[in-house]
Structure formats: C-alpha cells, structure tokens
Amino acid sequence: MNPHFATLVVGLASQAEAALSGTLPPDLLKESGGNARQLAQTLIDTIAMLEAKTQGHLDAAEQKLLADALTALRFRFVQTR
C-alpha cells in the first residue's frame, strides 16, 4: 500500500469523523461555513470520488481501506441525523 495514499484517505476520513462528532476546531468549522454536517458530507463525497476515479488502479489493501472508510463514515452519517 502506498503510504501517501493511505495518509490521504485516513486524513479525509478523520476530518469527516471529527465533523460528525462535533470535535472540529472552531476556526475550521467557521471556514467551512459553520455547518459541520455539510462538511462531513463533502468529505465523504470526496472519498467516494477518489474511490471511483482510482478504480482498477489500486491494490487490494488500498481498495479495502477506501471501502471500509466509506462504509464506516456513511453509517456514522446516517446515525447522526
């Protein structure tokens, strides 16, 4: 697995989780327009786009990382409604 790819995915997923859990720094939340849920959705959509655009070019571990991150975040997003 490419460590840069893993860092990107984990970083985006961590930011989305922070937005969903309400633990974003106030400055970051302000910069994103003040809507943590919308920011989380944008980050989840970004990871999904990354998955779609890299399809067929990832090794099995990278594919699993993306799929697991998306599954967990989408489930968490629905739970926070």
Number of C-alpha atoms within 10 A of each C-alpha: 12 10 9 9 14 15 11 12 20 16 12 18 22 16 17 26 20 16 23 22 15 13 12 16 10 11 9 13 16 12 9 12 10 13 12 21 17 15 20 24 17 13 20 23 14 15 23 16 12 13 20 10 10 12 11 10 10 15 11 10 12 19 17 12 16 20 15 12 19 19 12 12 22 15 10 15 19 8 9 9 7
